[in-house]
Structures are given as C-alpha cells and as structure tokens.
C-alpha cells in the first residue's frame, strides 16, 4: 500500500468490462514528509468516494484480476497521519 494524494480525475469514454461504472482518479505517491514524490503518479480505481486533495491509501492489484491487469485501487481515505518527530 502507498499513501497518495488525489490530484485529478481521469475520464475514459471506453473502458474494459471490469472498469465499467468505476471512477478513475489520478494519485501522486507521498514521501515521508507527506509531499508528492516526483514521477510517482498513478491512475487508480476509486472504491471509497475520494475527492481532489484527499490523502488516500492505494493498493496495487486490489480491484481487478491480477493475472490480467496491473491495477491500483483507492481503498481508504486517510484522516490523519501520525509520525515520530
């Protein structure tokens, strides 16, 4: 799983059957400082109703057949992250 920030929506007019009815989000992986990491942007299936600027947990292979697709799914909206300072 990765912590990520929702940075956009992806609109796809034609999708495979497994994605039919799914919302797609653009997410940026976050570093230990909770800032987006450069060149670590993904498209993920939204399964929790996340919105722009939400911090989320994203899981690889959660939404689709892992033998056929390399997918990522948003599985939680994060309210707070506690770190040792």
trRosetta pair geometry for C-beta under 8 A, 3 or more apart (Angstrom, degrees):
i j d omega theta_ij theta_ji phi_ij phi_ji
1 57 5.2 -3 -176 -173 124 101
1 58 6.7 151 -157 75 69 41
1 59 5.1 -31 -100 -90 83 75
1 75 7.5 -81 -122 43 117 128
2 29 5.1 -45 165 -126 141 100
2 30 7.5 152 163 34 91 71
2 57 7.4 153 75 -154 36 54
2 58 5.3 -20 60 60 87 94
3 29 7.3 92 79 -160 55 61
3 30 4.5 -55 107 51 100 116
3 34 7.3 -60 128 -117 141 73
3 55 6.4 -4 -172 -177 98 100
3 56 7.6 151 -156 79 52 38
3 57 6.5 -38 -97 -98 54 59
3 58 8.0 129 -127 16 8 83
3 78 6.7 -1 -133 -21 98 162
3 81 7.0 35 -126 -93 152 143
4 27 3.9 52 146 166 137 118
4 28 6.0 158 -161 75 88 34
4 29 5.2 -50 -99 -97 91 40
4 30 5.9 -175 -103 -10 29 88
4 42 7.3 -67 -127 42 156 109
4 44 7.6 127 79 -10 158 149
4 55 7.4 160 83 -156 35 56
4 56 5.5 -29 68 66 84 86
4 57 7.7 119 22 -123 84 14
4 58 4.9 8 13 -3 133 124
4 74 7.8 -108 65 -105 121 94
5 27 6.6 155 73 -157 34 74
5 28 5.2 -18 57 58 89 92
5 30 5.9 91 -22 -63 93 110
5 36 5.9 -85 37 -76 124 99
5 53 6.7 -16 -173 -145 101 35
5 54 7.3 165 -151 84 58 38
5 55 5.7 -33 -96 -99 72 63
5 56 7.5 140 -106 18 22 80
6 25 5.2 -51 -134 -177 104 131
6 26 7.3 104 -161 75 60 54
6 27 5.6 -42 -97 -99 51 81
6 50 5.2 170 -53 139 147 117
6 51 6.4 160 87 111 153 25
6 52 5.5 -131 113 -118 106 29
6 53 6.4 -45 69 15 88 18
6 54 4.8 27 16 50 122 83
6 56 6.1 62 -42 -6 96 125
6 74 7.6 15 -79 -101 109 150
7 26 5.3 -66 71 105 85 99
7 27 6.6 135 12 -121 85 26
7 28 5.1 46 -19 -12 134 108
7 36 7.3 43 -62 -99 136 148
7 41 7.3 -64 46 -131 139 110
7 52 7.2 51 -144 -143 17 79
7 53 8.0 73 -95 -70 46 46
8 25 7.1 148 86 -166 47 61
8 26 3.8 6 62 44 96 123
8 52 7.0 35 -87 -109 29 99
9 23 7.3 -56 -143 -176 101 98
9 24 7.0 104 -171 85 62 66
9 25 6.2 -46 -109 -111 51 58
9 26 7.0 -88 -28 6 7 88
9 52 7.6 -67 -34 -65 88 96
10 24 3.8 -58 65 110 107 117
10 25 6.7 -158 7 -87 92 5
10 26 5.7 115 -47 -47 98 88
10 43 5.3 11 -23 -134 161 117
11 24 7.7 -170 -67 56 20 111
12 15 5.2 92 112 -70 123 94
12 19 7.5 -1 79 130 141 141
12 24 6.3 49 1 11 112 148
15 19 3.9 -107 170 89 127 115
15 20 5.8 173 86 -74 115 52
15 22 7.2 -162 170 45 164 99
16 19 5.3 80 58 15 75 101
16 20 7.6 -106 102 -33 41 80
16 69 7.9 -159 59 -82 157 133
17 20 5.5 -25 -157 -14 40 120
18 63 7.8 124 155 137 110 92
18 64 5.1 80 149 -123 146 105
18 65 7.0 -115 -101 2 156 94
18 69 7.1 -137 76 -19 154 153
19 22 4.7 -87 -165 34 65 127
19 24 7.5 15 -166 -63 123 110
19 45 6.9 -135 -125 -101 88 118
19 64 7.6 -22 -62 -81 80 127
22 45 4.9 -38 -177 -144 137 103
22 46 7.1 148 -179 45 82 67
22 63 7.5 76 -125 -175 150 143
23 45 7.4 113 73 -162 52 56
23 46 4.3 -33 85 47 103 120
24 43 5.5 3 -178 -177 111 105
24 44 7.2 151 -156 75 63 33
24 45 6.4 -42 -101 -99 65 49
24 46 7.0 -168 -98 -5 12 92
25 43 7.1 157 80 -155 39 56
25 44 5.4 -26 64 63 91 85
25 45 7.9 104 19 -152 84 4
25 46 4.9 86 -18 -59 115 109
25 50 6.3 -7 -74 81 165 114
25 74 6.1 16 42 -27 138 138
26 41 6.3 5 -178 -178 97 106
26 42 7.4 164 -154 85 53 37
26 43 5.8 -34 -97 -98 62 67
26 44 8.0 137 -110 18 15 77
27 41 7.1 166 87 -154 40 60
27 42 5.4 -20 64 64 89 86
27 43 7.7 138 17 -112 78 18
27 44 5.2 0 6 8 127 124
27 56 6.6 -83 -123 57 136 121
27 58 5.7 157 97 -57 163 149
27 72 7.7 -123 44 121 128 136
27 74 6.9 153 -57 -78 146 109
28 36 3.9 5 133 -138 135 118
28 37 6.9 179 169 42 89 62
28 40 6.4 91 -165 90 66 78
28 41 5.1 -28 -99 -99 74 78
28 42 7.9 159 -91 19 28 69
29 36 7.1 105 72 -150 44 64
29 37 4.9 -26 88 34 96 117
29 40 3.8 -61 37 136 117 125
29 41 7.6 -129 3 -74 77 32
29 42 7.2 64 -41 -2 91 109
29 58 8.0 -101 -93 45 76 130
30 34 5.1 0 180 -144 131 42
30 35 6.6 135 -150 62 80 20
30 36 6.1 -57 -97 -91 62 41
30 37 6.8 160 -132 -17 12 88
30 55 7.2 0 -29 -138 154 101
31 34 7.1 -88 70 -20 61 15
31 35 5.6 -14 40 60 105 74
31 36 7.7 56 -3 136 86 7
31 37 5.1 118 -50 -71 93 96
32 83 7.5 114 -178 -131 82 149
34 55 7.4 -25 -155 -116 108 138
34 81 6.3 164 -87 61 128 149
36 40 7.4 -173 180 66 75 97
37 40 4.0 19 87 27 110 135
42 58 7.0 146 77 150 138 160
42 72 5.2 19 152 38 138 160
43 72 7.2 140 89 51 45 110
44 58 5.1 -91 -108 -136 158 123
44 71 7.9 104 -134 172 57 73
44 72 4.1 -70 -106 107 90 99
44 73 5.8 149 -174 -112 95 14
44 74 5.0 104 125 -38 130 82
45 63 4.3 54 53 -77 146 172
45 64 7.6 128 -16 -31 150 98
45 71 6.4 7 -7 180 117 117
45 72 7.1 166 15 91 73 50
45 73 4.6 -27 63 -110 96 78
45 74 7.0 -147 89 16 46 75
46 49 6.8 112 157 -64 115 17
46 50 5.5 -135 -139 35 112 91
46 73 7.9 171 -79 -160 12 66
46 74 5.0 -3 -118 43 56 125
47 62 7.7 -102 -1 116 149 125
47 63 6.7 -168 -51 -95 125 108
47 73 5.4 23 -10 -179 121 111
47 74 6.1 -179 27 75 73 69
47 75 6.2 6 61 -101 121 50
48 56 7.4 165 56 -136 133 116
48 74 5.8 -108 25 120 104 98
48 75 6.7 94 -33 -177 124 17
48 76 6.3 123 -64 -103 167 20
48 77 5.6 -162 126 -27 135 91
49 77 7.7 -49 76 -40 73 132
50 54 4.5 -144 -163 72 94 149
50 56 5.1 -12 -112 -79 155 136
50 74 5.2 -82 4 151 140 155
50 77 5.4 169 -98 -88 91 101
51 54 5.3 102 57 -24 60 118
54 77 5.4 -53 -178 -138 130 102
54 78 7.8 136 168 40 82 70
55 77 7.4 100 76 -168 56 61
55 78 4.3 -63 108 62 100 112
55 81 7.1 -91 143 -28 155 117
56 74 4.7 -20 166 -148 147 109
56 75 7.9 130 173 44 98 47
56 76 6.4 155 -161 84 69 52
56 77 5.6 -41 -103 -106 80 49
56 78 6.2 -173 -100 -1 19 91
57 74 7.3 119 76 -159 49 60
57 75 5.4 -55 95 65 100 88
57 76 4.1 21 33 51 114 103
57 78 6.2 110 -34 -53 83 104
58 72 5.3 24 171 173 114 111
58 73 6.8 166 -155 83 70 33
58 74 5.4 -41 -98 -95 79 58
58 75 7.0 136 -121 9 26 83
59 62 4.0 65 96 -38 117 130
59 72 6.9 162 82 -156 36 66
59 73 5.5 -22 62 63 87 85
59 75 4.9 26 -1 -14 118 133
60 70 7.5 -23 -166 -174 103 72
60 71 7.3 142 -163 89 55 46
60 72 5.2 -37 -102 -100 56 79
61 64 7.4 -99 -151 60 47 69
61 66 4.2 31 -153 -103 116 111
61 70 7.4 -48 -77 -144 80 45
61 71 6.1 107 -101 60 31 78
61 72 7.8 -2 -16 -88 37 44
62 71 7.3 -110 46 104 55 103
62 72 7.5 40 24 -161 94 34
62 73 3.9 -102 70 40 113 128
62 75 5.9 -87 173 -66 175 121
63 71 5.1 -100 57 133 99 139
63 72 7.7 26 11 104 113 17
63 73 3.8 141 -38 -71 105 127
64 68 7.1 -95 147 74 108 96
64 69 4.2 -13 111 63 139 139
64 71 4.2 98 28 -3 114 155
65 68 4.4 32 96 28 115 108
65 69 5.9 94 66 18 70 95
66 69 7.1 -78 -111 63 25 66
66 71 7.7 -112 -97 31 60 94
74 77 7.9 39 164 -68 114 66
78 81 6.3 23 163 -56 133 91
